[in-house]
Amino acid sequence: RELAFAYDKGQTSPRRIVLKQDVAMNAPEMSVKSDQADLNMAANTIVFTGNVSGSTPQVNDFTAPQLLYDMTTRQVATKDSKAARVKTKSLEEPKAP
C-alpha cells in the first residue's frame, strides 16, 4: 500500500493525498473499493480509479473505471458504470384530502 502527499510551496497542509492499492471507503452516500483514490483538498473531491466497485442507496452493486465523490455536495458520479442491481421504490398515489 502506498500513501503520497502533495503540498503547495510554503504550506503545511497537503493539497492532495493519493492512496494506492486496496482502497475502501464507507459513507452514508456509498461504499466503494478501488485500486487508487485521489483526495483533492482544494476541490473537496475524491476520485477513485482502477477496478472501482461499490454500492449506493439507489444501486446495490456497480462497477466503473472511475468514480467521483464530491464531499461538499455528497454527490456521486461514475464514468462508464455498469449497475448490476438497482433498488426500486414504489410511489404511493397521493391520498385525497
C-alpha positions as CSV (number, residue, x, y, z in Angstrom):
1,R,0.0,0.0,0.0
2,E,1.2,3.5,-0.8
3,L,0.2,6.9,0.6
4,A,1.5,10.1,-1.0
5,F,1.1,13.7,-0.1
6,A,1.4,16.8,-2.4
7,Y,2.0,20.2,-0.8
8,D,1.9,23.7,-2.2
9,K,5.1,25.6,-1.6
10,G,5.1,27.1,1.9
11,Q,2.0,25.2,3.1
12,T,1.9,22.8,5.9
13,S,-1.4,21.1,4.9
14,P,-1.4,18.8,1.9
15,R,-3.2,19.9,-1.3
16,R,-3.7,16.3,-2.4
17,I,-3.5,12.8,-0.8
18,V,-3.2,9.8,-3.0
19,L,-3.8,6.3,-1.7
20,K,-2.9,3.2,-3.8
21,Q,-3.8,-0.4,-3.5
22,D,-6.8,-1.9,-1.8
23,V,-8.6,1.4,-1.1
24,A,-12.0,1.2,0.6
25,M,-14.4,3.9,1.8
26,N,-17.8,3.6,3.6
27,A,-20.1,6.6,3.9
28,P,-23.9,7.0,4.1
29,E,-23.8,8.0,0.3
30,M,-21.9,4.9,-0.8
31,S,-19.5,2.1,-0.1
32,V,-16.7,1.9,-2.7
33,K,-13.5,-0.1,-3.3
34,S,-10.8,0.7,-5.8
35,D,-7.1,0.4,-6.7
36,Q,-6.5,4.1,-6.1
37,A,-8.1,7.2,-4.5
38,D,-7.0,10.8,-5.1
39,L,-8.3,13.2,-2.5
40,N,-8.1,16.8,-3.7
41,M,-8.4,19.0,-0.7
42,A,-8.9,22.3,-2.7
43,A,-11.7,20.9,-4.7
44,N,-13.1,18.8,-1.8
45,T,-13.4,15.7,-4.1
46,I,-12.2,12.1,-4.1
47,V,-11.6,10.4,-7.5
48,F,-11.5,6.6,-7.3
49,T,-9.8,4.8,-10.2
50,G,-8.9,1.2,-11.1
51,N,-11.4,-1.7,-10.5
52,V,-13.9,0.6,-8.9
53,S,-16.9,-1.2,-7.4
54,G,-19.4,-0.5,-4.7
55,S,-23.0,0.4,-3.9
56,T,-25.2,3.4,-3.1
57,P,-28.6,3.6,-1.5
58,Q,-30.1,3.6,-5.1
59,V,-27.8,1.0,-6.7
60,N,-27.0,-2.3,-5.0
61,D,-23.8,-3.1,-7.0
62,F,-21.9,-1.2,-9.6
63,T,-18.5,-1.3,-11.3
64,A,-16.8,1.6,-13.1
65,P,-13.4,2.6,-14.3
66,Q,-13.7,5.9,-12.4
67,L,-15.9,7.4,-9.6
68,L,-16.0,11.0,-8.5
69,Y,-17.3,11.8,-5.0
70,D,-17.9,15.5,-4.1
71,M,-17.5,15.8,-0.4
72,T,-19.3,19.2,-0.4
73,T,-22.4,18.2,-2.2
74,R,-22.2,14.5,-1.3
75,Q,-22.9,13.7,-5.0
76,V,-21.5,10.6,-6.6
77,A,-20.8,10.4,-10.4
78,T,-19.4,7.5,-12.3
79,K,-17.8,7.1,-15.7
80,D,-19.0,4.2,-17.9
81,S,-20.5,2.5,-14.9
82,K,-22.4,-0.8,-15.0
83,A,-25.1,-1.4,-12.4
84,A,-25.8,-5.0,-11.5
85,R,-29.0,-4.5,-9.5
86,V,-31.0,-1.3,-9.0
87,K,-33.2,-0.8,-6.0
88,T,-36.7,0.5,-6.8
89,K,-39.2,2.2,-4.7
90,S,-42.9,2.2,-5.3
91,L,-44.5,5.6,-5.1
92,E,-47.9,5.8,-3.5
93,E,-50.7,7.7,-5.1
94,P,-51.4,10.9,-3.1
95,K,-54.4,10.5,-0.9
96,A,-57.3,12.8,-1.5
97,P,-57.9,15.3,1.4
